[in-house]
Structure formats: C-alpha cells, structure tokens
C-alpha cells in the first residue's frame, strides 16, 4: 500500500486538487447566485421607491423651468 501511494503520489495529489477546486468553485458559484438574486430583488424596490420619484420630481422641475409664453424668435421692426 505504501509503495502504491508513493508511486502514484502525483496522480493522487492531482485528483485531490481537482476535487478541492470543484468543491470551492461550486460553493463560490452558489454564493454568487444568492448575492445576485438579493441584489436584483432589492434593485426593483429601490428603483420604484427611491429613484423613480426623484426622477419624476426632477423632470417636473425641468418642465416648470420652461417659459409659458414665448415671443417671436426674431424681433419685428
């Protein structure tokens, strides 16, 4: 048994490394999926509750800044 492990140590190390990398990548992928879902879920409510009213208010203020009556573009003599 010891001779088998010694002769195949490189292959055993590679298999263990590959298994560890797959495990780590799977855990990272699942964490990223959870974080992405949490962020996108919050973005909808953040847009509708905070950003959209601010945009509407800013847009209305821009409309109020336009003159209500305009004169001729070229003065008439």
Backbone torsions as a table, in degrees:
resi	resn	phi	psi	omega
1	UNK	NA	-44.3	-179.3
2	UNK	-64.6	-38.5	178.4
3	UNK	-64.9	-40.1	177.9
4	UNK	-62.0	-46.2	-179.8
5	UNK	-63.5	-42.4	-178.6
6	UNK	-65.2	-43.0	-178.2
7	UNK	-71.5	-31.2	-176.5
8	UNK	-107.7	21.3	-174.8
9	UNK	-61.6	-37.2	-179.7
10	UNK	-65.5	-42.9	179.1
11	UNK	-66.8	-39.6	179.4
12	UNK	-65.4	-43.7	178.7
13	UNK	-62.3	-41.9	179.9
14	UNK	-63.6	-43.0	178.7
15	UNK	-62.4	-43.2	179.2
16	UNK	-64.7	-40.4	178.9
17	UNK	-63.9	-45.5	179.1
18	UNK	-61.8	-42.4	179.5
19	UNK	-64.1	-40.8	179.1
20	UNK	-65.3	-42.7	180.0
21	UNK	-64.2	-40.8	177.9
22	UNK	-63.8	-41.1	179.5
23	UNK	-64.2	-45.9	-179.6
24	UNK	-65.1	-43.5	-178.7
25	UNK	-65.6	-35.5	176.9
26	UNK	-65.4	-40.7	178.8
27	UNK	-66.6	-42.9	179.2
28	UNK	-63.9	-41.1	-179.8
29	UNK	-62.9	-42.6	-179.6
30	UNK	-67.6	-36.4	176.7
31	UNK	-65.3	-41.7	179.1
32	UNK	-64.2	-39.1	178.2
33	UNK	-62.6	-44.8	179.8
34	UNK	-63.7	-42.8	-180.0
35	UNK	-65.9	-40.8	179.9
36	UNK	-63.8	-43.4	178.4
37	UNK	-62.7	-40.4	179.5
38	UNK	-65.3	-41.5	-179.3
39	UNK	-67.8	-46.2	-177.6
40	UNK	-68.6	-33.3	176.8
41	UNK	-65.1	-39.1	179.9
42	UNK	-76.5	-25.8	-178.2
43	UNK	-65.6	-38.8	-179.8
44	UNK	-61.5	-48.3	-178.7
45	UNK	-69.5	-34.8	179.3
46	UNK	-65.7	-39.8	179.6
47	UNK	-66.1	-47.4	-175.4
48	UNK	-72.6	-29.2	-176.7
49	UNK	-92.2	-32.0	-173.0
50	UNK	-116.5	-53.3	-171.2
51	UNK	-74.7	-45.1	-177.0
52	UNK	-61.3	-45.8	177.0
53	UNK	-61.5	-36.6	177.8
54	UNK	-65.5	-40.2	178.6
55	UNK	-64.9	-42.4	179.4
56	UNK	-63.3	-43.6	178.8
57	UNK	-62.3	-44.1	179.0
58	UNK	-64.4	-41.3	179.5
59	UNK	-63.3	-44.0	178.7
60	UNK	-63.2	-39.6	177.8
61	UNK	-64.9	-35.9	176.9
62	UNK	-66.3	-39.3	178.6
63	UNK	-66.1	-36.4	178.6
64	UNK	-66.2	-26.4	-177.5
65	UNK	-74.5	-20.1	178.5
66	UNK	-69.2	141.5	177.8
67	UNK	-67.4	143.7	-178.6
68	UNK	-77.9	-36.3	179.0
69	UNK	-124.0	139.4	178.9
70	UNK	-120.0	145.9	176.8
71	UNK	-92.7	-175.6	178.8
72	UNK	-66.1	147.1	-178.6
73	UNK	-70.9	-37.4	178.7
74	UNK	-112.6	125.0	-179.9
75	UNK	-61.8	136.1	179.7
76	UNK	-92.5	140.0	179.8
77	UNK	-103.3	NA	NA
